[in-house]
Amino acid sequence: MTTDEYTPIVVIGGGQAGLATSYQLTMQGLDHVVLDANERPGGGWRHRWDSLKLFTPIRIDHLEGLPFPRRGPLPTAEEFADYLELYERTFELPVRHGTRVERLSAEGDGFTIRTSHGDVRADSVVVAMSSLQEPKVPALAAELAPGITSLHSSEYRNPGQLRPGGVLVVGVGNSGAEIAVETVRDHETWLAGRESGALPFRIDSWFGRNIGTRIVFHVFFHVLTMDTAIGRRARPVLLSQAAPLMRQRPADLRRAGVRRIPRIAGTRDGRPVAEDGTVPDITNVIWCTGYRTGLADWVDLPVLDDRDMPVQERGVVHDHPGLYFVGQNYLYAQASETVPGVSRDARYVADAIAARVKAAHARAAR
């Protein structure tokens, strides 16, 4: 990449959202480039904990144009990362790995993207990234005693990273439940936080794979959207709370030996204290406390709301023509961060870009 390059369309992010967008742009015959900070295809899936599996059946865990290469139960995170690498290679998508975007700003009728390898100018930009970018860790983590290992779930890989002794997992979403069930095998484990509910069936059972998840996905994909009244009412609620447990249930946690305590309210003598005064005897804390989008750190445009979420309609930013988003939580539907959901959103955005390019060509031809 030169220090000052022009490309008509830039896609920021080379994970599933970026690849889905690149595929749709390629099918439209639109010249573009994908900028990805990761050195290897597969995106953030290669940086999750070792035992992670997807929560959706393998039959729907694929992007448009390429089925998952095997049948069977739920894929692991590493298998899905390999699938994304295969997808990128199969369609020869124009991804530049090892290129970190540092700033996105407006320049005339277009944009300047400052990267680790120089500036790129573009007429259209698609920010194709999930909402899970910047780990959120409570301020009280800095108050823990030096002898306590403190990790965010984004840093956790396996129990081999932990010190001998107890483990406190903070956060009762899916990450917290999955990690607690893993650590309790070798460590006394406490799970702190408010109950978040659970699916009424097991996703890895025959009913779950073949019936239950079909019903749930239909609701996420077709009912909880910005085109329905119930979807518009549900969006702010769903964005502000943890998703229901997909694989583990409260009873599973109890049977595994995980101890439940209320949310962590502070520290005492360098040790975490729960709201009810419980001080668990631990030498490790894993913060499963979510993420922020991180967009405000580098998107130098007035297009974000007070939660750092883009103000858009189906990924199109009407207040700033030429800017688009794909992959954000509930961008258009509850399914927008799922694998099939990003394909649908990417197709809509690619169609919008194609229409904009066609209109520009028509104006130039007059």
C-alpha positions as semicolon CSV with decimal commas, in nm:
position;residue;x (nm);y (nm);z (nm)
1;M;0,000;0,000;0,000
2;T;0,128;0,344;-0,088
3;T;0,122;0,630;0,157
4;D;-0,169;0,794;-0,028
5;E;-0,391;0,556;-0,222
6;Y;-0,737;0,580;-0,377
7;T;-0,984;0,291;-0,377
8;P;-1,353;0,345;-0,460
9;I;-1,481;0,129;-0,174
10;V;-1,304;0,031;0,148
11;V;-1,434;-0,237;0,382
12;I;-1,293;-0,217;0,734
13;G;-1,267;-0,556;0,904
14;G;-1,191;-0,901;0,763
15;G;-1,402;-1,122;0,988
16;Q;-1,733;-1,274;0,890
17;A;-1,901;-0,934;0,836
18;G;-1,616;-0,804;0,622
19;L;-1,593;-1,120;0,412
20;A;-1,971;-1,132;0,365
21;T;-1,961;-0,771;0,246
22;S;-1,664;-0,831;0,018
23;Y;-1,841;-1,131;-0,139
24;Q;-2,151;-0,923;-0,213
25;L;-1,945;-0,638;-0,360
26;T;-1,753;-0,889;-0,572
27;M;-2,079;-1,035;-0,703
28;Q;-2,181;-0,678;-0,798
29;G;-1,851;-0,626;-0,982
30;L;-1,756;-0,337;-0,754
31;D;-1,387;-0,252;-0,707
32;H;-1,298;-0,255;-0,338
33;V;-1,042;-0,355;-0,078
34;V;-1,082;-0,509;0,270
35;L;-0,850;-0,384;0,546
36;D;-0,798;-0,631;0,830
37;A;-0,574;-0,592;1,134
38;N;-0,532;-0,968;1,179
39;E;-0,226;-1,126;1,021
40;R;-0,418;-1,443;0,931
41;P;-0,770;-1,500;0,797
42;G;-1,025;-1,608;1,054
43;G;-1,061;-1,283;1,244
44;G;-1,126;-1,279;1,615
45;W;-1,236;-1,644;1,616
46;R;-0,872;-1,748;1,649
47;H;-0,838;-1,546;1,970
48;R;-1,121;-1,695;2,177
49;W;-1,089;-1,960;2,446
50;D;-0,979;-2,303;2,324
51;S;-1,297;-2,499;2,401
52;L;-1,544;-2,248;2,253
53;K;-1,807;-2,381;2,015
54;L;-2,062;-2,185;1,817
55;F;-2,415;-2,174;1,953
56;T;-2,589;-2,241;1,622
57;P;-2,621;-2,564;1,420
58;I;-2,358;-2,628;1,157
59;R;-2,620;-2,626;0,879
60;I;-2,662;-2,247;0,918
61;D;-2,304;-2,161;1,016
62;H;-2,196;-2,044;0,673
63;L;-2,188;-1,729;0,465
64;E;-2,368;-1,689;0,135
65;G;-2,209;-1,882;-0,151
66;L;-2,017;-2,150;0,041
67;P;-2,168;-2,420;0,266
68;F;-1,976;-2,532;0,574
69;P;-1,740;-2,809;0,454
70;R;-1,865;-3,078;0,692
71;R;-2,182;-3,204;0,854
72;G;-2,225;-3,285;1,220
73;P;-2,260;-3,111;1,556
74;L;-2,172;-2,754;1,648
75;P;-1,842;-2,629;1,500
76;T;-1,557;-2,512;1,720
77;A;-1,429;-2,156;1,700
78;E;-1,111;-2,280;1,531
79;E;-1,313;-2,474;1,271
80;F;-1,515;-2,164;1,193
81;A;-1,199;-1,956;1,161
82;D;-1,069;-2,213;0,912
83;Y;-1,398;-2,185;0,724
84;L;-1,354;-1,807;0,696
85;E;-1,003;-1,863;0,562
86;L;-1,144;-2,105;0,306
87;Y;-1,416;-1,853;0,213
88;E;-1,163;-1,576;0,156
89;R;-0,947;-1,803;-0,056
90;T;-1,233;-1,959;-0,257
91;F;-1,367;-1,626;-0,381
92;E;-1,022;-1,460;-0,397
93;L;-1,149;-1,170;-0,190
94;P;-0,920;-0,861;-0,185
95;V;-0,825;-0,868;0,183
96;R;-0,511;-0,693;0,309
97;H;-0,413;-0,855;0,636
98;G;-0,192;-0,689;0,894
99;T;-0,339;-0,348;0,811
100;R;-0,480;-0,174;1,114
101;V;-0,721;0,116;1,066
102;E;-0,636;0,401;1,301
103;R;-0,874;0,679;1,195
104;L;-1,174;0,728;0,967
105;S;-1,258;1,085;0,872
106;A;-1,438;1,280;0,601
107;E;-1,257;1,442;0,310
108;G;-1,469;1,640;0,067
109;D;-1,740;1,411;-0,065
110;G;-1,544;1,102;0,041
111;F;-1,336;0,962;0,323
112;T;-0,978;0,924;0,440
113;I;-0,883;0,604;0,619
114;R;-0,558;0,632;0,812
115;T;-0,395;0,291;0,847
116;S;-0,075;0,141;0,984
117;H;0,060;0,145;0,623
118;G;-0,052;0,488;0,509
119;D;-0,367;0,673;0,408
120;V;-0,638;0,545;0,176
121;R;-0,901;0,769;0,018
122;A;-1,241;0,624;-0,073
123;D;-1,582;0,728;-0,198
124;S;-1,760;0,469;0,017
125;V;-1,664;0,297;0,342
126;V;-1,821;-0,007;0,506
127;V;-1,735;-0,056;0,873
128;A;-1,781;-0,433;0,889
129;M;-1,708;-0,525;1,248
130;S;-1,900;-0,678;1,536
131;S;-1,986;-0,488;1,854
132;L;-1,733;-0,702;2,045
133;Q;-1,418;-0,494;1,994
134;E;-1,298;-0,331;2,317
135;P;-1,312;-0,538;2,639
136;K;-1,500;-0,374;2,926
137;V;-1,336;-0,429;3,265
138;P;-1,477;-0,266;3,581
139;A;-1,259;-0,003;3,745
140;L;-1,244;-0,210;4,062
141;A;-1,021;-0,462;3,878
142;A;-0,734;-0,221;3,947
143;E;-0,800;-0,260;4,321
144;L;-0,732;-0,635;4,329
145;A;-0,433;-0,761;4,526
146;P;-0,116;-0,828;4,320
147;G;-0,143;-1,201;4,399
148;I;-0,469;-1,235;4,206
149;T;-0,457;-1,320;3,838
150;S;-0,703;-1,094;3,654
151;L;-0,811;-1,170;3,296
152;H;-1,086;-1,048;3,069
153;S;-1,262;-1,328;2,881
154;S;-1,094;-1,201;2,563
155;E;-0,757;-1,297;2,718
156;Y;-0,868;-1,632;2,859
157;R;-0,767;-1,941;2,662
158;N;-0,775;-2,234;2,906
159;P;-0,736;-2,318;3,278
160;G;-0,360;-2,353;3,230
161;Q;-0,334;-1,974;3,258
162;L;-0,471;-1,975;3,612
163;R;-0,295;-1,990;3,948
164;P;-0,372;-2,270;4,193
165;G;-0,673;-2,178;4,403
166;G;-1,024;-2,048;4,353
167;V;-1,166;-1,872;4,047
168;L;-1,420;-1,593;4,039
169;V;-1,601;-1,553;3,707
170;V;-1,777;-1,217;3,688
171;G;-2,071;-1,201;3,448
172;V;-2,353;-1,449;3,393
173;G;-2,384;-1,431;3,016
174;N;-2,288;-1,714;2,785
175;S;-1,914;-1,652;2,816
176;G;-1,929;-1,652;3,196
177;A;-2,136;-1,969;3,215
178;E;-1,919;-2,158;2,963
179;I;-1,591;-2,058;3,129
180;A;-1,718;-2,131;3,481
181;V;-1,821;-2,485;3,383
182;E;-1,470;-2,535;3,243
183;T;-1,271;-2,392;3,536
184;V;-1,474;-2,570;3,805
185;R;-1,329;-2,904;3,693
186;D;-0,994;-2,813;3,851
187;H;-1,065;-2,501;4,058
188;E;-1,329;-2,407;4,312
189;T;-1,534;-2,158;4,110
190;W;-1,775;-1,878;4,195
191;L;-1,997;-1,713;3,932
192;A;-2,108;-1,359;4,016
193;G;-2,401;-1,176;3,863
194;R;-2,774;-1,165;3,810
195;E;-2,955;-1,455;3,644
196;S;-2,997;-1,397;3,270
197;G;-3,238;-1,676;3,178
198;A;-3,181;-1,969;2,942
199;L;-3,327;-2,136;2,636
200;P;-3,601;-2,388;2,723
201;F;-3,421;-2,665;2,531
202;R;-3,067;-2,790;2,475
203;I;-2,919;-2,668;2,149
204;D;-2,699;-2,976;2,110
205;S;-2,993;-3,219;2,142
206;W;-3,180;-3,357;1,837
207;F;-3,477;-3,131;1,920
208;G;-3,250;-2,832;1,967
209;R;-3,059;-2,878;1,642
210;N;-3,359;-2,962;1,424
211;I;-3,660;-2,783;1,575
212;G;-3,578;-2,553;1,864
213;T;-3,307;-2,350;1,697
214;R;-3,517;-2,323;1,380
215;I;-3,792;-2,155;1,581
216;V;-3,553;-1,926;1,768
217;F;-3,366;-1,832;1,452
218;H;-3,690;-1,758;1,269
219;V;-3,784;-1,516;1,547
220;F;-3,436;-1,355;1,552
221;F;-3,421;-1,331;1,170
222;H;-3,777;-1,241;1,069
223;V;-3,969;-1,117;1,376
224;L;-3,722;-0,918;1,586
225;T;-3,633;-0,670;1,312
226;M;-3,659;-0,297;1,267
227;D;-3,948;-0,355;1,025
228;T;-4,178;-0,490;1,296
229;A;-4,332;-0,306;1,590
230;I;-4,225;-0,578;1,834
231;G;-3,872;-0,570;1,695
232;R;-3,842;-0,192;1,734
233;R;-3,971;-0,210;2,093
234;A;-3,741;-0,501;2,179
235;R;-3,422;-0,351;2,037
236;P;-3,328;-0,114;2,324
237;V;-3,409;-0,382;2,580
238;L;-3,204;-0,652;2,405
239;L;-2,910;-0,415;2,356
240;S;-2,896;-0,336;2,725
241;Q;-2,904;-0,684;2,877
242;A;-2,718;-1,013;2,854
243;A;-2,849;-1,270;2,609
244;P;-3,013;-1,582;2,757
245;L;-2,784;-1,877;2,818
246;M;-2,766;-2,084;2,500
247;R;-2,586;-2,400;2,608
248;Q;-2,561;-2,401;2,987
249;R;-2,855;-2,373;3,226
250;P;-2,860;-2,262;3,590
251;A;-2,916;-2,626;3,692
252;D;-2,611;-2,731;3,488
253;L;-2,398;-2,480;3,673
254;R;-2,519;-2,609;4,009
255;R;-2,459;-2,973;3,912
256;A;-2,109;-2,888;3,793
257;G;-2,032;-2,740;4,136
258;V;-2,023;-2,372;4,039
259;R;-2,115;-2,148;4,334
260;R;-2,349;-1,859;4,257
261;I;-2,313;-1,521;4,429
262;P;-2,463;-1,175;4,359
263;R;-2,286;-0,915;4,148
264;I;-1,950;-0,782;4,266
265;A;-1,997;-0,447;4,438
266;G;-1,641;-0,355;4,537
267;T;-1,323;-0,476;4,701
268;R;-1,196;-0,518;5,056
269;D;-0,824;-0,555;5,126
270;G;-0,765;-0,630;4,760
271;R;-1,033;-0,900;4,739
272;P;-1,365;-0,879;4,549
273;V;-1,680;-0,842;4,758
274;A;-2,031;-0,935;4,642
275;E;-2,340;-0,726;4,713
276;D;-2,441;-0,960;4,995
277;G;-2,097;-0,929;5,159
278;T;-1,957;-1,260;5,032
279;V;-1,579;-1,253;4,987
280;P;-1,488;-1,561;4,779
281;D;-1,155;-1,727;4,853
282;I;-0,994;-1,687;4,512
283;T;-0,660;-1,633;4,341
284;N;-0,805;-1,571;3,993
285;V;-1,071;-1,343;3,845
286;I;-1,206;-1,376;3,490
287;W;-1,407;-1,073;3,381
288;C;-1,686;-1,183;3,146
289;T;-1,821;-0,830;3,152
290;G;-1,869;-0,771;2,781
291;Y;-1,733;-0,527;2,530
292;R;-1,786;-0,182;2,391
293;T;-1,785;-0,115;2,019
294;G;-1,469;0,097;2,034
295;L;-1,595;0,296;1,735
296;A;-1,566;0,631;1,910
297;D;-1,190;0,576;1,944
298;W;-1,128;0,597;1,569
299;V;-1,444;0,698;1,380
300;D;-1,400;1,075;1,353
301;L;-1,753;1,139;1,224
302;P;-2,074;1,246;1,403
303;V;-2,255;0,918;1,334
304;L;-2,261;0,747;1,677
305;D;-2,524;0,760;1,950
306;D;-2,461;0,779;2,325
307;R;-2,387;0,404;2,335
308;D;-2,125;0,436;2,057
309;M;-2,362;0,255;1,822
310;P;-2,397;0,382;1,464
311;V;-2,710;0,581;1,379
312;Q;-2,819;0,404;1,063
313;E;-3,101;0,231;0,880
314;R;-3,026;-0,125;0,773
315;G;-2,657;-0,033;0,775
316;V;-2,696;0,282;0,566
317;V;-2,595;0,610;0,733
318;H;-2,829;0,860;0,569
319;D;-2,674;1,159;0,748
320;H;-2,335;1,080;0,596
321;P;-2,375;0,945;0,240
322;G;-2,122;0,679;0,149
323;L;-2,084;0,537;0,500
324;Y;-2,224;0,196;0,591
325;F;-2,211;-0,056;0,876
326;V;-2,238;-0,435;0,884
327;G;-2,194;-0,677;1,176
328;Q;-2,313;-0,461;1,466
329;N;-2,547;-0,602;1,729
330;Y;-2,912;-0,559;1,620
331;L;-2,808;-0,350;1,320
332;Y;-3,134;-0,451;1,151
333;A;-3,243;-0,760;1,344
334;Q;-3,155;-0,963;1,648
335;A;-2,978;-1,193;1,400
336;S;-2,750;-0,918;1,266
337;E;-2,444;-1,044;1,454
338;T;-2,505;-1,407;1,357
339;V;-2,340;-1,566;1,057
340;P;-2,653;-1,576;0,835
341;G;-2,754;-1,233;0,962
342;V;-2,436;-1,063;0,839
343;S;-2,489;-1,214;0,493
344;R;-2,835;-1,059;0,466
345;D;-2,719;-0,721;0,595
346;A;-2,412;-0,728;0,368
347;R;-2,631;-0,796;0,064
348;Y;-2,854;-0,499;0,148
349;V;-2,554;-0,268;0,195
350;A;-2,386;-0,388;-0,127
351;D;-2,708;-0,317;-0,317
352;A;-2,717;0,034;-0,169
353;I;-2,355;0,096;-0,270
354;A;-2,421;-0,035;-0,622
355;A;-2,716;0,201;-0,657
356;R;-2,501;0,493;-0,537
357;V;-2,223;0,408;-0,784
358;K;-2,474;0,376;-1,069
359;A;-2,626;0,714;-0,984
360;A;-2,280;0,874;-0,975
361;H;-2,196;0,731;-1,317
362;A;-2,527;0,859;-1,455
363;R;-2,455;1,210;-1,326
364;A;-2,105;1,202;-1,475
365;A;-2,243;1,095;-1,813
366;R;-2,478;1,393;-1,843
